[in-house]
Amino acid sequence: MLAAPLGAVILPAMGEKPAAGVITMALSAVIHAPRPKVWRALTTPSEIIRWDKAILELLEPADDFPRIGNEARWRYRLRSVPVLLRDRPLEVVPACKLRSEVSLGLFHFEQAWTLADDADATRLGLHLAAGNAIAVVGGMLDRFDVRKLAAEYVDGRLRSLRQWCEAPSTSMPLA
């Protein structure tokens, strides 16, 4: 058995039943844009910083993002607090799935974006699995706070990405 770092939360693989103590959140949205455009918005740092209003700046070059194991680092605003966002891809299936290990300040979780055709649109899903408590200075965020934070994160990212991809001004050539 491998030892985990002190305080680490072992999360289930996507699709596995979560163990006790893990919060999962999954939402999807139909985006009226072709799948290649949605994939490009999810995986191109210059687009990510434009649609995700909580991202303040890219801290390290991410030219080959998303490559498995290659981490992208962003300065991110979590509510009103600036934190470090670290995104490390674990599984990349171009135009279908992007599964990553994410740290958002002290909030650590695994997320999986999935893309599928839906008539003349793209169905984009976001699944998040996180530990049910977060240690913070002077206390702990309990499962209710973690669930609320996860819901805000998932909903905000899906809404922002849908708005970006459906806006006519984002029509860049498809690669």
C-alpha positions in Angstrom: 0.0 0.0 0.0 1.3 3.4 -0.9 1.5 6.0 1.8 -0.2 9.4 1.1 1.2 12.7 2.3 -0.1 13.9 5.7 -3.5 15.5 5.2 -3.9 14.2 1.6 -7.3 13.0 0.6 -7.4 9.9 -1.6 -10.1 10.4 -4.2 -11.9 7.8 -6.3 -11.3 7.5 -10.0 -14.0 9.1 -12.0 -16.8 6.6 -12.4 -16.0 4.7 -9.2 -18.3 4.9 -6.2 -16.9 7.5 -3.8 -15.8 6.3 -0.4 -17.2 7.9 2.8 -15.9 11.4 3.3 -15.8 12.4 -0.3 -18.2 15.0 -1.9 -19.0 14.7 -5.5 -20.7 17.2 -7.7 -21.6 16.8 -11.4 -23.4 19.2 -13.7 -23.7 19.5 -17.4 -24.7 22.1 -19.9 -25.7 22.1 -23.6 -23.4 24.6 -25.4 -24.5 25.8 -28.8 -21.1 25.5 -30.3 -19.2 22.8 -32.1 -17.2 20.4 -29.9 -13.7 21.5 -31.3 -14.5 25.1 -30.2 -15.5 24.0 -26.7 -12.4 21.8 -26.4 -10.2 24.7 -27.6 -11.7 26.9 -24.9 -11.0 24.3 -22.2 -7.4 23.6 -23.2 -5.9 26.8 -24.6 -4.5 29.0 -21.9 -5.0 32.3 -23.8 -8.7 31.4 -24.1 -9.1 30.1 -20.5 -7.9 33.4 -19.1 -10.5 35.2 -21.2 -13.6 33.1 -20.3 -12.8 32.3 -16.7 -13.2 35.7 -14.9 -11.8 34.3 -11.7 -8.4 33.6 -13.3 -6.2 36.6 -12.9 -3.1 35.5 -14.8 -1.1 32.5 -16.0 1.9 32.2 -13.7 3.9 29.6 -15.7 4.0 29.0 -19.4 1.7 26.2 -20.4 2.5 25.8 -24.1 1.8 22.1 -24.1 -1.3 22.2 -21.8 -3.0 19.8 -21.4 -0.3 17.2 -21.3 -0.6 14.4 -18.7 1.4 15.3 -15.6 2.3 18.8 -16.9 1.0 21.4 -14.4 -0.5 24.7 -15.3 -0.4 27.4 -12.5 -2.7 30.4 -12.4 -3.4 33.2 -10.0 -7.1 32.8 -9.2 -9.7 34.7 -7.2 -11.7 32.4 -5.0 -14.6 34.6 -3.9 -12.5 37.7 -2.9 -9.3 35.9 -1.9 -6.4 35.5 -4.3 -5.1 31.9 -4.4 -2.9 29.7 -6.5 -4.8 27.4 -9.0 -2.7 24.3 -9.9 -4.2 22.1 -12.7 -2.4 18.8 -13.4 -4.0 16.7 -16.2 -4.3 13.0 -15.4 -6.2 11.9 -18.5 -6.5 13.6 -21.9 -8.8 12.3 -24.6 -8.8 15.2 -27.2 -12.3 16.7 -27.7 -13.8 14.1 -25.4 -12.4 14.2 -21.8 -10.0 16.2 -19.6 -9.5 14.8 -16.1 -7.2 16.7 -13.8 -6.0 17.0 -10.2 -6.7 20.5 -9.1 -5.6 22.6 -6.1 -7.4 25.9 -5.5 -5.6 27.3 -2.5 -6.4 24.7 0.2 -9.3 23.2 -1.8 -7.9 20.0 -3.4 -10.1 18.0 -5.8 -10.2 16.0 -9.0 -12.3 17.3 -11.9 -13.3 15.7 -15.1 -14.6 17.6 -18.1 -16.5 15.5 -20.7 -17.7 16.5 -24.1 -20.3 14.8 -26.3 -22.3 15.8 -29.4 -25.8 16.8 -28.7 -27.7 17.4 -32.0 -26.1 20.6 -33.3 -24.5 21.5 -30.0 -22.0 20.1 -27.4 -23.0 18.6 -24.1 -20.3 19.6 -21.6 -20.1 17.9 -18.2 -18.0 18.7 -15.2 -17.6 16.2 -12.4 -15.8 17.1 -9.2 -14.7 14.9 -6.3 -13.3 16.5 -3.1 -12.7 15.6 0.5 -15.6 16.5 2.7 -13.5 18.9 4.9 -10.9 21.5 4.3 -8.4 22.6 7.0 -8.1 26.4 7.2 -6.1 28.6 9.5 -7.9 28.5 12.9 -10.5 25.9 11.9 -12.1 23.7 9.3 -14.6 24.0 6.5 -17.1 21.3 7.0 -18.9 19.2 4.4 -21.7 21.8 4.0 -19.1 24.6 3.2 -17.2 22.2 0.9 -20.3 21.3 -1.0 -21.3 25.0 -1.4 -17.8 25.8 -2.6 -17.8 22.9 -5.1 -21.3 23.9 -6.4 -20.2 27.5 -6.9 -17.0 26.4 -8.7 -18.8 23.9 -11.0 -21.7 26.1 -11.8 -19.6 29.2 -12.4 -17.1 27.5 -14.7 -19.9 25.9 -16.8 -21.8 29.1 -17.1 -18.7 31.1 -18.0 -17.6 28.6 -20.6 -21.0 28.4 -22.2 -21.3 32.2 -22.4 -17.8 32.3 -24.0 -18.4 29.6 -26.5 -21.8 30.8 -27.6 -20.7 34.5 -28.0 -20.3 35.4 -31.7 -17.1 37.4 -30.9 -15.1 34.3 -29.9 -15.2 32.9 -33.4 -11.6 32.0 -33.9 -10.6 29.5 -36.7 -10.9 25.9 -35.6 -7.6 24.0 -35.5 
